[in-house]
């Protein structure tokens, strides 16, 4: 199987312990961010595909959390700042609690 994707740090050891073969490389932080963003999208798709399976959704959301923290680390953004930015945006634009779906709008983009 061909992958070309980032995996968690212990995955090569797990493959080796199970008698599998693999090829891997380590890349610089500037390139790994591209792979982490790709992984973030993959994990978001897996959340969508979980179809209400709470255990699977929690697991995949944990993966999203790990990806976000890793991206922040690689580009030197304090994760606490991301949380603060989230709160600030919620103060100005609100959260996602009212289940509002925007169907169309005219005028300037908000």
C-alpha positions in Angstrom: 0.0 0.0 0.0 1.2 3.5 -0.8 0.6 6.2 1.8 2.7 9.4 1.6 1.0 10.8 4.8 2.1 11.7 8.2 1.6 9.1 11.0 1.9 9.2 14.7 5.4 8.8 16.1 4.9 5.2 17.3 3.4 3.8 14.1 6.7 2.6 12.6 7.4 0.7 15.9 3.9 -0.8 15.8 4.3 -1.9 12.2 7.7 -3.4 13.0 6.4 -5.3 16.1 3.7 -6.8 13.9 6.3 -8.1 11.5 5.4 -5.6 8.7 7.7 -3.7 6.5 7.6 -0.1 5.6 9.6 2.9 4.3 9.5 6.3 6.0 11.4 9.6 6.0 11.5 12.4 8.4 10.9 15.9 6.9 11.7 19.4 8.1 9.1 21.4 10.0 8.4 23.7 7.0 7.3 20.6 4.9 5.6 18.7 7.7 3.0 21.5 8.1 1.7 20.6 4.6 1.3 17.0 5.7 -0.3 18.0 9.0 -2.9 20.1 7.2 -3.6 17.2 4.8 -4.0 15.0 7.9 -6.3 17.5 9.5 -8.6 17.4 6.5 -8.5 13.6 6.5 -9.5 13.5 10.2 -12.3 16.0 9.6 -13.6 13.7 6.8 -13.5 10.8 9.2 -15.5 12.7 11.8 -18.1 13.3 9.1 -18.1 9.6 8.1 -18.6 8.5 11.8 -22.4 8.9 11.3 -23.2 9.3 15.0 -20.9 6.7 16.3 -19.9 8.6 19.4 -16.8 6.5 20.2 -15.4 6.9 16.7 -16.3 10.7 16.6 -14.5 11.3 19.9 -11.4 9.3 18.6 -11.3 11.3 15.4 -11.8 14.6 17.2 -8.9 13.7 19.4 -6.8 13.2 16.2 -8.0 16.7 15.0 -6.9 18.2 18.3 -3.4 16.5 18.0 -3.1 17.8 14.4 -3.9 21.4 15.5 -1.5 21.3 18.4 1.3 19.9 16.1 0.6 22.6 13.5 0.8 25.3 16.2 4.1 23.8 17.5 5.7 23.7 14.0 4.8 27.3 13.1 5.5 28.6 16.6 1.9 29.6 17.5 0.9 29.1 21.2 -2.1 26.8 21.3 -3.5 28.9 24.1 -3.6 31.9 21.6 -5.7 29.8 19.3 -8.1 29.1 22.1 -8.2 32.9 22.9 -8.8 33.7 19.3 -11.7 31.3 19.2 -13.2 33.0 22.2 -12.7 36.4 20.7 -14.4 35.4 17.5 -17.3 33.8 19.4 -17.7 37.2 21.2 -18.0 39.1 17.9 -19.6 36.6 15.6 -21.2 34.1 18.1 -20.7 30.4 18.3 -22.4 27.6 16.5 -25.1 26.9 19.2 -28.2 28.1 17.3 -27.8 25.8 14.3 -28.2 28.7 11.8 -27.6 27.7 8.2 -27.1 30.7 5.9 -28.7 30.0 2.6 -27.9 33.2 0.8 -27.0 36.9 1.4 -26.5 40.1 -0.5 -24.2 42.9 0.1 -20.7 42.8 1.6 -19.2 39.7 2.9 -19.3 39.7 6.7 
